[in-house]
Amino acid sequence: SRPERGELAPEEQATQRARRETNGMAAKRGSDTLGKLLQEQCYRSQNAGRVGQTSLRMHVEAEARDLTGESFTRFMNDLYNRIYQMVNSSDLTEKLGGIYAIDELIDVQFGENATKISRFASYLRDAPFQPGVDIGLVTAASEALGHLVHTGGALTADVVEFEVKRALDWLENERSDSRRIAACLILTQMADNAPTVFNVQVPGFIHAIWFGLRDPKVTIRERAKLALRSCLCVVEERETRYRVQWYYKLFEETV
């Protein structure tokens, strides 16, 4: 019998069902593969060849091309959820794997870029920088933040402002060695990767960096020195009436 007006012909209905089933099977296969590739990220630092360093990126790019509609949305929700769980895991290896996964996917074009930047920034905000955490974890998270702000975009200024102000507060008020080291590492990354935005924070930096430079721990002083070097590179590259004032302020502190 002929289909009613507005109804699809049986052949078209069958085609749509087949497409939905194909997308569903592809999403399931993609989910299984995703779990394996994310697990490989956990051992990236332990392998000279960095197993899975590009495989995860290639897989996500392929899924972004092949999946459509609800299937792609489910894949993205699964991806974000898995990475979040890894970064917040109590296991150091899984935490590192989550951070490496974020770093690997920052440049991948999938979904809304603003959503990706916002989610990754929030994932990197707290768990990797708790007091007493492993310095290797702090270093990896700081480098991932630097990579994130280097990509640019509308949210970069907000991320840099938050991270710099928090780092300066940690230098001035935090007693945890790991957080003071994290502060120096984050400041270095922000200055190196988002110098235009960082430039606005230079006055606060020049005030707070001395808490790091005068720290009794040599490891913190060394990292504070690197942060100061990055800041001075930002100052040197910009013609501003405040530049001489900042140099003089630094000179005064050394006398």
C-alpha positions in Angstrom: 0.0 0.0 0.0 1.1 3.6 -0.6 2.3 5.5 2.5 0.2 8.2 4.0 1.2 11.8 3.3 4.1 12.7 5.5 5.1 9.1 6.1 8.3 7.6 4.8 8.2 4.8 2.3 9.2 1.4 3.7 12.5 1.5 1.9 13.3 4.9 3.4 12.3 3.8 6.9 14.6 0.7 6.5 17.4 3.0 5.4 17.0 5.2 8.4 16.9 2.2 10.8 20.1 0.9 9.2 21.8 4.2 9.6 20.8 4.4 13.3 22.0 0.9 13.9 25.3 1.6 12.1 25.9 4.7 14.2 25.1 2.8 17.3 27.5 0.0 16.5 30.2 2.6 15.5 29.7 4.4 18.8 30.0 1.2 20.8 33.2 0.2 19.0 34.5 3.8 19.4 33.8 3.7 23.1 35.7 0.4 23.5 38.6 1.8 21.5 38.5 5.1 23.5 38.9 3.2 26.8 42.0 1.4 25.4 43.6 4.6 24.1 42.9 6.5 27.3 44.5 3.7 29.2 47.6 3.9 27.0 47.9 7.6 28.0 48.5 6.5 31.6 51.8 4.9 30.6 52.9 7.6 28.2 55.7 8.9 30.4 57.0 5.4 31.1 57.6 4.7 27.4 60.3 6.3 25.4 58.2 6.1 22.3 55.2 7.6 24.1 52.7 4.9 23.2 49.3 6.4 22.2 50.5 9.9 21.9 48.9 10.4 18.5 46.6 7.4 18.4 44.1 9.1 20.7 44.0 12.2 18.7 43.6 10.3 15.4 40.7 8.3 16.9 38.8 11.3 18.2 39.3 13.1 14.9 37.9 10.0 13.0 34.9 9.8 15.4 34.2 13.5 14.8 34.1 12.9 11.1 32.1 9.6 11.1 29.5 10.1 13.9 26.6 12.4 13.6 23.9 13.8 15.8 23.1 12.0 19.0 25.9 9.4 18.4 28.5 12.1 18.4 27.0 13.8 21.4 27.1 10.5 23.3 30.7 9.9 22.3 31.8 13.4 23.5 30.0 13.0 26.8 31.7 9.7 27.3 35.1 11.2 26.4 34.7 14.2 28.8 33.4 11.9 31.6 36.3 9.4 31.3 38.9 12.2 31.3 37.3 13.9 34.3 37.3 10.6 36.2 41.0 10.0 35.3 42.1 13.5 36.4 40.2 13.0 39.7 41.4 9.5 40.3 43.3 8.6 43.5 45.8 6.8 41.4 48.8 9.0 40.3 49.2 7.1 37.0 45.6 7.6 36.1 45.8 11.3 37.0 48.8 11.7 34.7 47.0 9.8 32.0 44.0 12.2 32.2 46.3 15.2 31.9 48.2 13.7 29.0 44.9 13.0 27.3 43.8 16.6 27.7 47.2 17.8 26.3 46.8 15.5 23.4 43.3 16.7 22.5 43.7 20.5 23.0 44.4 21.1 19.3 41.8 18.6 17.9 38.8 20.3 16.3 35.7 18.6 17.6 32.4 20.0 18.8 32.4 23.6 20.2 35.9 24.8 20.8 34.7 27.1 23.7 33.1 24.1 25.4 36.3 22.1 25.1 38.5 24.9 26.4 36.1 25.5 29.3 35.9 21.9 30.3 39.6 21.2 30.0 40.5 24.3 32.0 38.1 23.3 34.8 39.5 19.7 34.8 43.1 21.1 35.3 42.0 23.6 37.9 41.9 21.7 41.2 42.8 18.0 41.3 46.4 18.3 39.9 47.3 21.1 42.3 46.2 19.8 45.7 48.8 20.3 48.5 51.3 17.5 48.7 50.8 16.1 45.2 53.6 14.6 43.1 55.8 17.3 41.4 55.7 15.4 38.1 51.9 15.7 38.2 52.1 19.4 38.9 54.6 19.9 36.0 52.4 18.0 33.5 49.3 19.9 34.5 51.1 23.3 34.3 52.4 22.4 30.8 48.9 21.4 29.7 47.5 24.7 31.0 50.2 26.5 29.0 49.2 24.5 25.9 45.6 25.3 26.5 46.0 29.1 26.7 48.4 29.1 23.7 45.6 27.9 21.5 43.9 31.3 21.9 40.2 31.9 21.7 37.7 34.0 23.6 38.2 32.2 26.9 42.0 32.5 27.0 41.9 35.8 28.9 39.6 34.5 31.6 41.8 31.3 32.1 45.0 33.3 32.3 43.6 35.9 34.7 42.3 33.2 37.0 45.5 31.1 36.9 47.8 34.0 37.4 45.9 35.5 40.3 45.6 32.1 42.0 49.3 31.4 41.5 50.3 34.8 42.9 48.1 34.2 46.0 49.8 30.8 46.5 53.2 32.4 46.4 52.3 34.9 48.9 50.1 32.9 51.3 50.4 29.2 50.7 52.8 27.1 52.9 52.6 23.9 50.8 55.8 23.4 48.8 54.0 21.6 46.0 51.6 24.6 45.6 54.4 27.1 45.7 56.2 25.2 43.0 53.0 24.9 41.1 52.6 28.7 41.3 56.0 29.3 39.7 55.4 26.7 37.0 51.9 28.1 36.1 53.3 31.7 36.0 56.1 30.6 33.7 53.6 28.8 31.4 51.2 31.8 31.3 54.0 34.2 30.5 55.4 32.0 27.8 52.2 31.0 26.1 49.9 34.0 26.6 52.2 37.0 26.9 49.7 39.6 25.8 47.2 38.7 28.4 49.9 38.0 31.0 51.3 41.6 30.5 48.3 43.0 32.4 49.3 41.0 35.5 52.9 42.1 35.6 52.6 44.6 38.5 51.1 41.9 40.7 53.7 39.4 39.6 56.6 41.8 40.4 55.2 42.1 43.9 54.6 38.4 44.6 57.5 36.8 42.9 59.9 37.8 45.7 58.1 35.4 48.0 59.3 32.6 45.7 62.8 34.1 45.1 63.4 34.3 48.9 61.9 31.0 49.8 64.2 28.8 52.0 63.8 25.9 49.6 66.2 26.0 46.7 63.8 24.1 44.4 61.2 26.8 44.8 63.8 29.6 44.3 65.0 28.0 41.1 61.5 27.8 39.7 60.7 31.3 40.8 63.8 32.5 38.9 62.5 30.8 35.7 59.1 32.5 36.2 60.8 35.9 36.6 62.9 35.3 33.4 59.7 34.6 31.5 58.1 37.7 32.9 61.1 39.9 31.9 60.9 38.5 28.4 57.2 39.7 28.3 58.2 43.1 29.6 61.1 43.5 27.2 59.0 42.8 24.1 56.4 45.5 24.9 56.9 49.3 24.7 55.1 50.6 27.8 55.6 53.7 30.0 55.6 51.4 33.0 58.5 49.3 31.9 61.2 51.4 33.5 59.1 51.6 36.6 58.9 47.8 36.8 62.7 47.5 36.2 63.3 50.0 39.0 61.0 48.1 41.3 62.9 44.9 40.8 66.2 46.8 41.3 65.0 48.2 44.6 64.1 44.7 45.9 67.6 43.4 45.1 69.4 46.2 47.0 
